[in-house]
Amino acid sequence: MSWLERLRDGLSKTRQQINSTAGFLGQDVRDVVTNRLDTIEDLEYALIAADVGRAATEDILEDIRRAEGKNLQQALMYALTLQLEPDARRAEFRKLGFAPDARRTGVDPKGHVVMIIGVNGVGKTTTIAKLGQYYMNRGKSVMFAAGDTFRAAAGAQLGEWGERLGIPVVQGTDGGDPAAVAFDGASARAARGTDLLFIDTAGRLHNKHNLMEELKKVRRVVEKADPAEPAETWLVLDAVTGQNGLQQAKKFHEATPLTGVIVTKLDGTAKGGILVAIVRELGVPIKFIGVGEQADDLQPFDSQEFVRALFDVNIPRE
């Protein structure tokens, strides 16, 4: 089964959520808006239930009302695609019909160091391993730093992944200073000239304030070890958590500005609309999405591809 087919299947519950609540997707927009206000109302409920968010839903419905010469599904797909572009310029390119294929052009981090943050349980460590394999396949040299020293066995888990993939891992001691591990990792990367360093970070301390302060400290020491780094900070977010996850993301964004989001566990959730809310509320791009446990189940995010998979439209076989 190809990646797109897995993505389509993974989004089936979200698709059912929208299709079951909002009928008449094949009807002309003008007929629906003029004669079936109840359908627009049903669509509003469906989008909110899928965790698109109220503000984005209102914009989507307004775009639909202005659409001409399209059926409701076409207008909805177009509006969703634009909402998933955090950059106004890219959104304009979408409107003009220009759409870069993210999975073929790839995701190239700025700089050399990427902090990976998020609460425990979202799959940070596994995601780092998948990122390592992705970038090695693209010809990059990669290192890991096991900075989640507060979670039992987190360092061992990342170490096992590193050994399996042939990726060097900078380790600390259980319960030790995460910032020291990050500093050592950033220093080693600079000395070796490695292309990319992914730093695993703590996802839980005894209160949120301490966690956020720890992340700020990690960022500061990386800057000392390797000026201008970390150039990227990516948040790993579990799609199943929906709006709760979005609230977590806002807290992280306040503590250490995010440059991207990785959404995991899209398979099996009816809350796939959370991607729209993430882009809308945080104003940062979604870098990768995951729909399973296999290494290649994590792939670069493309808004048009995602929306087509959501509606099971034009999914070419690879």
C-alpha positions as CSV (number, residue, x, y, z in Angstrom):
1,M,0.0,0.0,0.0
2,S,1.4,3.4,-1.0
3,W,1.9,6.3,1.4
4,L,-1.1,8.2,-0.1
5,E,-3.3,5.2,0.3
6,R,-2.3,4.8,3.9
7,L,-3.0,8.5,4.4
8,R,-6.4,8.2,2.8
9,D,-7.2,5.2,5.0
10,G,-5.9,6.9,8.1
11,L,-8.2,9.9,7.5
12,S,-11.3,7.7,7.0
13,K,-12.8,8.6,10.4
14,T,-12.4,12.3,9.8
15,R,-13.8,11.9,6.3
16,Q,-16.9,10.1,7.8
17,Q,-17.3,12.8,10.3
18,I,-17.6,15.4,7.6
19,N,-19.5,13.4,5.1
20,S,-22.1,12.0,7.5
21,T,-22.9,15.4,8.9
22,A,-22.7,17.5,5.8
23,G,-24.8,16.1,3.0
24,F,-25.1,17.4,-0.6
25,L,-21.4,17.7,-1.2
26,G,-22.0,17.1,-4.8
27,Q,-24.5,20.0,-5.2
28,D,-23.6,23.3,-6.8
29,V,-22.5,25.8,-4.2
30,R,-25.0,28.4,-5.4
31,D,-27.9,26.0,-4.9
32,V,-26.7,25.0,-1.5
33,V,-26.2,28.5,-0.3
34,T,-29.5,29.8,-1.7
35,N,-31.8,26.9,-1.0
36,R,-30.2,24.7,1.7
37,L,-29.0,26.8,4.5
38,D,-29.5,23.8,6.8
39,T,-26.7,22.1,4.8
40,I,-24.3,25.0,5.5
41,E,-25.2,24.8,9.1
42,D,-24.6,21.0,9.1
43,L,-21.2,21.6,7.5
44,E,-20.3,24.1,10.2
45,Y,-21.1,21.6,12.9
46,A,-19.1,18.9,11.0
47,L,-16.0,21.1,10.7
48,I,-16.1,22.1,14.3
49,A,-16.6,18.4,15.3
50,A,-13.5,17.5,13.3
51,D,-11.6,20.1,15.4
52,V,-11.1,22.6,12.5
53,G,-11.8,25.4,15.0
54,R,-14.5,28.0,15.0
55,A,-12.5,30.9,13.5
56,A,-11.2,28.8,10.6
57,T,-14.6,27.3,10.1
58,E,-16.1,30.8,9.7
59,D,-13.5,31.7,7.1
60,I,-14.0,28.4,5.2
61,L,-17.8,28.9,5.0
62,E,-17.3,32.5,3.8
63,D,-15.0,31.2,1.0
64,I,-17.6,28.6,0.1
65,R,-20.3,31.3,-0.1
66,R,-18.1,33.2,-2.6
67,A,-17.3,30.2,-4.7
68,E,-18.8,30.1,-8.2
69,G,-18.9,27.3,-10.7
70,K,-18.0,24.6,-8.1
71,N,-19.9,22.0,-6.2
72,L,-19.8,22.1,-2.4
73,Q,-17.1,19.5,-2.1
74,Q,-14.8,21.3,-4.6
75,A,-15.3,24.6,-2.8
76,L,-14.7,23.0,0.6
77,M,-11.5,21.3,-0.6
78,Y,-10.2,24.5,-2.0
79,A,-11.0,26.5,1.2
80,L,-9.4,23.9,3.4
81,T,-6.2,23.8,1.3
82,L,-5.8,27.6,1.7
83,Q,-6.4,27.4,5.4
84,L,-3.6,24.9,5.7
85,E,-1.0,27.3,4.3
86,P,0.4,29.5,7.1
87,D,2.2,31.7,4.6
88,A,0.1,34.2,2.7
89,R,2.4,34.1,-0.3
90,R,2.1,30.3,-0.6
91,A,-1.7,30.6,-0.2
92,E,-1.7,33.0,-3.2
93,F,0.4,30.6,-5.2
94,R,-2.2,28.0,-4.4
95,K,-5.0,30.3,-5.7
96,L,-3.0,30.6,-8.9
97,G,-2.7,26.9,-9.3
98,F,1.0,26.6,-8.4
99,A,1.5,23.9,-5.8
100,P,5.0,22.6,-4.9
101,D,5.0,18.9,-4.1
102,A,6.5,18.8,-0.6
103,R,7.2,15.0,-0.6
104,R,9.3,15.3,-3.7
105,T,11.1,18.6,-3.0
106,G,11.6,17.5,0.6
107,V,11.8,19.5,3.9
108,D,15.1,21.2,4.4
109,P,15.7,22.5,7.9
110,K,17.4,25.9,8.3
111,G,20.7,25.6,9.9
112,H,21.9,22.3,11.5
113,V,20.2,21.8,14.9
114,V,16.6,20.9,15.4
115,M,15.0,20.8,18.9
116,I,12.2,18.3,19.1
117,I,9.7,19.2,21.8
118,G,6.3,18.0,23.0
119,V,4.6,16.3,25.9
120,N,5.4,12.6,26.8
121,G,3.3,10.1,24.9
122,V,3.1,11.8,21.5
123,G,6.0,9.7,20.0
124,K,8.9,12.2,20.1
125,T,11.6,9.7,20.3
126,T,10.2,7.4,17.6
127,T,9.6,10.5,15.5
128,I,13.2,11.6,15.9
129,A,14.3,8.1,14.6
130,K,12.0,8.4,11.6
131,L,13.4,11.9,10.9
132,G,16.9,10.5,11.1
133,Q,16.2,7.8,8.5
134,Y,14.4,10.3,6.3
135,Y,17.3,12.7,6.1
136,M,19.9,9.9,5.8
137,N,17.9,8.7,2.8
138,R,18.3,12.2,1.4
139,G,22.1,12.0,1.8
140,K,22.5,14.0,5.0
141,S,24.7,13.0,7.9
142,V,22.7,12.9,11.2
143,M,23.3,12.9,15.0
144,F,20.9,12.5,17.9
145,A,21.2,14.0,21.4
146,A,19.2,12.2,24.1
147,G,18.1,15.2,26.1
148,D,15.1,13.7,27.7
149,T,17.0,12.6,30.8
150,F,14.0,12.8,33.1
151,R,12.0,10.0,31.5
152,A,13.2,6.5,32.4
153,A,14.7,4.7,29.5
154,A,14.2,7.6,27.0
155,G,18.0,7.8,26.4
156,A,18.2,4.0,26.0
157,Q,15.4,4.0,23.5
158,L,17.0,6.7,21.4
159,G,20.3,4.9,21.7
160,E,18.8,1.7,20.4
161,W,17.4,3.6,17.4
162,G,20.8,5.2,16.8
163,E,22.5,1.8,16.8
164,R,19.9,0.3,14.5
165,L,20.2,3.2,12.0
166,G,23.9,3.8,12.3
167,I,23.4,7.3,13.8
168,P,25.7,8.6,16.6
169,V,23.8,9.4,19.8
170,V,25.1,11.8,22.5
171,Q,23.9,10.4,25.8
172,G,23.6,11.8,29.4
173,T,22.8,10.1,32.7
174,D,19.3,9.3,33.8
175,G,18.1,12.3,35.8
176,G,21.0,14.4,34.7
177,D,21.1,17.8,33.2
178,P,19.3,17.9,29.8
179,A,21.0,21.1,28.9
180,A,24.4,19.5,29.4
181,V,23.5,16.8,26.9
182,A,22.2,19.4,24.4
183,F,25.5,21.4,24.8
184,D,27.6,18.3,24.2
185,G,25.5,17.4,21.2
186,A,25.7,20.8,19.6
187,S,29.5,21.0,20.3
188,A,30.0,17.6,18.8
189,R,28.0,18.3,15.7
190,A,29.9,21.5,15.0
191,A,33.3,19.8,15.5
192,R,32.4,16.9,13.2
193,G,30.6,19.0,10.6
194,T,27.5,16.7,10.7
195,D,24.7,18.1,8.7
196,L,21.9,17.7,11.2
197,L,21.5,17.2,15.0
198,F,18.1,16.3,16.4
199,I,17.8,17.0,20.2
200,D,15.2,15.0,22.1
201,T,13.8,17.0,25.0
202,A,11.8,16.4,28.2
203,G,8.1,16.2,27.8
204,R,7.1,16.3,31.5
205,L,8.5,17.7,34.7
206,H,6.6,18.2,38.0
207,N,4.9,21.3,36.7
208,K,4.6,23.1,33.4
209,H,6.6,26.1,34.5
210,N,9.7,24.0,35.2
211,L,9.3,22.2,31.9
212,M,9.2,25.4,29.9
213,E,12.1,26.9,31.8
214,E,14.1,23.8,31.1
215,L,13.4,24.1,27.4
216,K,14.5,27.7,27.4
217,K,17.7,26.7,29.1
218,V,18.3,24.0,26.5
219,R,17.9,26.6,23.8
220,R,20.4,29.0,25.5
221,V,23.1,26.4,25.9
222,V,22.8,25.3,22.3
223,E,23.3,28.9,21.2
224,K,26.4,29.0,23.3
225,A,27.8,25.8,21.8
226,D,26.9,26.6,18.2
227,P,25.9,30.3,17.5
228,A,22.7,30.8,15.4
229,E,21.5,27.4,16.5
230,P,19.0,25.8,17.0
231,A,17.7,27.2,13.8
232,E,14.6,25.0,14.1
233,T,12.2,24.0,16.9
234,W,9.6,21.4,15.9
235,L,6.7,20.4,18.1
236,V,5.4,16.8,17.9
237,L,1.7,16.7,18.5
238,D,-0.7,13.8,18.8
239,A,-3.7,14.3,16.5
240,V,-5.9,12.3,18.8
241,T,-5.6,15.0,21.5
242,G,-7.3,17.5,19.3
243,Q,-8.0,20.9,20.9
244,N,-6.2,19.9,24.1
245,G,-3.1,19.3,22.1
246,L,-3.5,22.7,20.5
247,Q,-3.6,24.3,23.9
248,Q,-0.3,22.5,24.8
249,A,1.2,23.8,21.5
250,K,0.4,27.4,22.4
251,K,2.2,27.0,25.8
252,F,5.3,25.5,24.1
253,H,5.2,28.3,21.4
254,E,5.2,30.9,24.1
255,A,8.2,29.3,25.9
256,T,10.4,28.7,22.8
257,P,9.1,29.9,19.4
258,L,8.2,27.0,17.1
259,T,9.2,26.9,13.5
260,G,7.2,23.8,12.6
261,V,4.8,21.1,13.8
262,I,4.9,17.3,13.3
263,V,1.5,15.7,13.7
264,T,1.5,12.0,14.6
265,K,-1.3,9.4,14.9
266,L,-3.5,10.8,12.2
267,D,-4.7,7.2,11.5
268,G,-7.8,6.3,13.4
269,T,-8.8,9.8,14.6
270,A,-11.9,11.8,13.7
271,K,-10.1,15.0,14.6
272,G,-8.0,15.4,11.4
273,G,-9.2,19.0,11.2
274,I,-6.9,19.9,14.0
275,L,-4.2,20.5,11.4
276,V,-6.2,23.5,10.2
277,A,-6.5,24.8,13.8
278,I,-2.7,24.4,14.3
279,V,-1.8,26.5,11.3
280,R,-4.5,29.0,12.1
281,E,-3.7,29.5,15.8
282,L,0.1,29.1,15.7
283,G,0.9,30.5,12.3
284,V,3.6,27.9,11.8
285,P,3.9,25.3,9.0
286,I,3.2,21.6,9.5
287,K,6.4,19.9,8.5
288,F,5.6,16.2,8.6
289,I,2.5,14.0,9.3
290,G,2.5,10.4,10.5
291,V,-0.1,7.7,9.9
292,G,1.5,4.6,11.5
293,E,4.5,3.0,13.1
294,Q,6.5,2.1,10.0
295,A,9.6,4.3,9.2
296,D,8.1,5.7,6.0
297,D,4.7,6.4,7.6
298,L,6.2,9.8,8.5
299,Q,6.2,12.0,5.4
300,P,6.5,15.7,4.5
301,F,3.2,17.5,4.7
302,D,1.5,18.9,1.6
303,S,-1.8,20.7,2.1
304,Q,-3.3,19.8,-1.2
305,E,-2.3,16.2,-1.0
306,F,-3.7,16.1,2.6
307,V,-7.1,17.5,1.5
308,R,-7.3,15.2,-1.5
309,A,-6.7,12.2,0.8
310,L,-9.2,13.5,3.2
311,F,-11.9,13.4,0.6
312,D,-10.5,10.4,-1.2
313,V,-10.2,12.4,-4.5
314,N,-7.5,12.0,-7.1
315,I,-5.1,9.8,-5.1
316,P,-2.6,8.5,-7.7
317,R,-0.9,5.2,-7.1
318,E,2.9,5.5,-6.5
